[in-house]
């Protein structure tokens, strides 16, 4: 009997993304409280937001390589254990320096998440479902950011900000137990996967993904050729531009709502949900639209690329307009629309990467792309903090974020072309 157990795996990955971003957004939600309690200014808070990405960026690549080498089951389990441990350790912080160390270690734990998720999807889903699978599984990320505002904000008001980090850490360990019990690296070896489903997954992948017949799975030369190719670098830069906007919103939106729009924590916890609900819709819509375009046109590169370019371009326009408005309603509406279109891009980036590089190097290539893309996580929060403190306030920060999204759309347009991808595959 044919089964669809792969979508239960998708649900597990959805839960991981939701917890990942709930953890990550928690500091942003309680930042106004922590700043008062620990005497931290906006520039220092920007450094704290950015410090997460010091460990995160390095382990994006390490995690991708490890997922190729050891499989996503073990890598994800280790990562979830580390990020949950240091999320809980945030509750013990009593100074700026203590928070700085914990955030770097926390970033190390979360670093492998994106590339390991992509590797798991590559193993478990046929090509025709790849865009939808990435979209649905990654939709948990903005949903986690959305629920962070009410959950973390209200728990912090009721029990103190430290308790909120302990609660989130406990949820992470619960997910870890479920992952270890339910996931296997190879669908064919899973007792709940029928032979028909295993063949369906394997046949689609074997037909449509170009194998690397001239090198072993972990050879250095083919991998370096992939990483330094123009299409892969183009995807990385487009992803960087998306991440600049993402981490601007993820790190500074709560402070923007409280400091600039003068909302209290309870009001911010409600209003702050709206942009992330838009982002959740964008994540799902991006993958679904991309797969539909692929089925109608038969051109997989166009189907992935057009979603990224249009999504980033519309997001850029909305963010730039948001820099010019002062009313709460207009600002939140524009930010929500920007989030919806911007979040159509990342899952298409992951799906596009699966078309560019051979399956056996997807984890390593994804780790490299994720590393470069998440350098935006170091720049965006700290640059925004400096702009808010010294350089023109939130209006300047919005302009820079909008310009980043527009640059990503332009770069991808001219770097990922069918001829370049064909040449790259021919050299594999």
N, C-alpha and C positions, 0 to 999 in steps of 0.2 A: 504493500500500500504506500502510495506517495505521501510524504510528509513535507511540512514547511517549517521544520525546526529552526532553520536559519533565522527566521524572524524573531524567535525567542532570544537568539544570540544578539540580534539587533536591539531587542529590548534591554538586554544587559548593558550593551554599549551606550544606549540612551541614558540609562541610569548612571553610568560612570560619568558621562558628560555633564549631567545635571549636578551630581555631587561635586565634580571638579570645579565648576563655575560657582556653585554655592560657596564652596571653600574659598575660592579666589576673590569673590566679591564681598565676602564678609568684612574684611578690613575697611573697604571703601564705605560700607554702610555705617560702621561705627566710628569712622574717622573723626567726625565732629566731636564725639565724646572723648576719644583717645587724645585728640589734640589738647583739649581742656585739661584732662586728668594728668597727662604726662608732660605738658608744656611744649608741644611740638608745633612748629609753624608750617605754612603751606609748602615752602621749599623743602623742608625736611620730610614732610609727608610724601612729596613727590619722589624723593630718594627712596623712601620705604616701598612705595608702589613699584618703583623700577628695580629694586634689589631682588625681588622675586625672580626676575628674568635673568639674573646672572647665572644662577644654577639651572634655571629652566632652559635657556638657549643651548647650553652645552649638552644637557641630557635629552634634548630633542633629537640630536644626532646619535648620541650613545644609545638611546632607547630604540631608535629605528634600526641601527646596526644589530643591537641585541635581539630585536624581534625577528630579524632575518636569521640570526645565528641560533637562538635558543627557543624561539617560538613566542607568540604573544601571550600564551597562558601564564608562563612563569614571569615574563617581564611585567605584565600588567599587575600581577599579584604583588610583586616586590614594590612597584611604583605606588600602588594604592596603600600599602602598609606604611611606606615612608611619608606620603603626603598626609595621611590621617594622623600619624604620630605627631608631626610638626604642626599641623593645624591645631591639635589639642595643646601643644606646647606654647602656642601663642597666648593662652590664658595665663601663663606664668610670667609674661613679660612685664617689667617694671620700668623700662627706660627705652630711649631711642636705640641705643646700641644693642640691647637685648632683642628688640623687635627686628633689627636689621639682620642679625645672625639667624633668627628663626625664619625670616622670610626667604633668605637665600636657601636654607635647607629645605624649606617647603617647596620652593621652585624646583629643586633637584627631583623631588618626588613626583611632581606633576609633569615634568618635562617629557617623559616617554608617552604620555597619554595620546596625543594626536597621531603620532606616527604608528603607534601600536594598534590604535583603532583602525587606521587605514590598512594595516597589514592583515588584521582580523577580517575586515570586510573583503579584502582581496582574496583571502582563503575561502570565505564562506558564501560569497554571492556571485552569481553569474553576471557576465558583462552587461546584459540588457537591464539588470536591476541595480547596477552600481551607483548611478546617480541618485536614485530614490533611496537606496540603502544608506548612502553617506548623508543625504539630507535628513532622513528620519532619525538616524542614530545621533547625529550631531545636533539635532534640534533640542536635545536635552541641555546643551550648553547655555543658550540664551534663556531657556526656561529656568535653569538653575540661578542665573543672574536675576531673573524676574522674582523668583520666590525668596531670594536673599534679602530683598528690602523688607518685606513684611515679617519673615521669620526671624532674621537676625535683629532687625530693628525692634520688634515687639518683645523678643526675649531679652534683649539688652535693656530695654526700658523696665521690664518686670523684674529681672533677676540679675542684671549687670552684664556688661559686654563680655566678660570672661567666660561666663556660662555658655554663651552662644557658640563659642569655639569648641567647647567640650562636647556639646550636643552634635555638632557637625562631624567631629572626629569619630564619635561613636557610630554614626550612620555610615561612615567610610569603612569601618571594620566589618559591619554587617554586609555591605556590598562585596567586600573581599571574600568573605566566606561563600557567598552565592556564586561568585565568579569561579572560584576554584572547584566548586561542586558541579557546575553546569557546562563549563566551556572545555573544548578540546581544540588543539591546533589544526587537526585534520578532520574535516566533516565526515569522511569515510570511516573513521575510527570511532565515531560517536555512536553509542548504542541507540540513541533516539532518532538518528538519521536513517531513513529508509535507503535501500540500494538505489531506488529510482531518483531520490533527491540528490544523493551523492553523485550519480552519473550526470544529472542535469547541471549541477554546479561545475563538475570537472570538464564536461564536454564543451560548454560555452567558453570556458577559460582556455582550454587547449586549442580551440579553433581560432580564437580572436586575439590572443596575446602572443606577440612574437617572442619565441624563446631565444636565449643566448646560447647558441649551439657551439660557440668557439671558445668558451671559457667556463671554468667551474663557477659555482654559485657565488663564491666570495672572492673572486679574483679582483685585484686592485685596479688593473689598467682599464677594463671595461667600466668599472664603477666610476673612476675619475673622469673618463670620457663622458659618461652620462651627466655627472654633476656639473661639469664645466660647459655643457652644451648650451646654446642660446635658448632653446625652448625651456629647459629646466630653470635656467637663471631668470627667464621671463616670468615663469610661474612664481618663482620665489619673490621677485620684486612686486608682482601684483598682490601676492599674499601679504607682503610687508605693508603695502599701502592700506589694505583692509585692516590689518592688525593695528596700524597706527590709529585708525578711527575706533576700532574695538576697544583698545586699551585707554584711549581718551575717555570714552563713555564709561567703561568698567571701573576705572580708577577715580574719575572726577565728577561723574554725573551726580552722585549724592551730595557732594560738596557744592556743586553748582546750584542745586535746588535749595540747599539750606543757606548758603552764603549770599548768592546772587538773587535768587528768587524769594528768599526769606521764608522758607517753609520750616516748620519744626520737624523733629525726627518722625513723629507719627504721620504727619502729612506727607513727608518725603517717602515714607515706607509704602504709601498707597500710590502716589503719583509716579514714583520711580519704577513701578511695574510696567507701565505702558510701553516705553521704548523696547523693553525686552520681550514683551508679547509680540510686538511687530517683528522683532528679530527672529522669534520662533517661527512665525508664519513664513518669513523669508527663507529660513533654512529648509523647511519642508517644500516650499514652492520652487526654490531654485533647483533642487534635485529632480522634482517631478517634471518641471518645464523642460529641463535639459534632456531627460530621457524621452520625453514626448517629441521634442525637436529631432532627436536622433532617430526615432522610429519613423518619422515622416520624411526625413531627408536622407537617411543612411550615412550622413557625414558626422562622425562622432566628434572630430576636432571642432567643427563649427558649432555643434550642439553644446559642448562644454564652454567654448570660448565666448560665444555671444552672451551667455548668461553672466559671465564674469564682467565683461566690458560694460554691458547695459547696467548691471547692478551697481558697479562702482561709479559710473558716470552720474546716475540719478542720485545716488547717495551724496556725491560731491556737491551737486547743486543744492540739495536740501541742507547740508551742513553749512555751506556758504551763506545761504539765506538765513539760517538760524543765528549767524553772527550779527545780523542786522536787526533782529527783533528783540523786544524787551518784555513783552507780555508772556505770562506763564503758558497760556493756552497755545499761542502760536509757536513758542519754542518747543514745547513738548510734542506737539503735532509734527513739526518738521523733524525733530529728532527721531520720533517713532517711524516716520516714512523713510528717513535715511537708514535707520536700523533694518527695516524690512528689506530694502534693496541691497544694502551692503552685505547682509547675511545670505543673499543668494550666491555670493561669490565663493566662499571658502570650500563648500562641498564640491563645487564645480572644479576648483583648483585641484582637490584630491583626485577627483575622477579623471581630470585631464592628465595628471601625472601618471595614472595607471595606464593611459594610452601611449605615453611617451617612452616610458622605460619598461624593460622586461619585468615580469612578475617577481622573479627571484631577487630583484634588486629594488623593489618598490619600497621596502622598509628603510633601506639605507638612503635611497634618494629622497624619500619623504622626510627622513630625519634631517638631511642637509637642507632641504627647502624650509622645513620648520625652524631650523636654527637661524637661517638668514631672515626669515619672516619675523621671528620673534625678537630680533634685535630692536624692532619697533617697540617692544615692551619695555626695553631699557630707556629708549629715547622719549616715547610719548608721555609717560607719567611725569618724568623729571623735567622735560622741557615745558610741559603744561604748568607744573608747579612753579617754575621760574617765571613764566609769562604771567601767571596769576599774581605772583608776589611782586614782580618788578617790571614786567614788560608789556603792559597794555591790557591786562585782565583777561577775562573769558572770551571777549570778542576776538582777540588775536589768536587765542587757542583754537577757536572754531575755524577761523580762516586757514590756519596751518593744517588742521585735520582734513578740511575739504580739499585743499590743494593736493594733499597726499593721495586721496581717493582718485582724483582726476588723473594724477600722474600714473597711477597703477593701470587705469583703463587704457591710457595711451600706450604705455610700455607693452602690455600684453598684445595689443593690436598688431604691433610690428615685430614681435619676437617669436610668437608661436604661429608658425605657418606650416602648411602641409608639406611643402618641399623640404623644409629643415627637419621635420620629424621623419620623413621617409629616408633622408640621407643618414640621419642618426641611427635608425633601425638597420639600415644597410651596413653600417659600420659595426653593429653589435656582434 
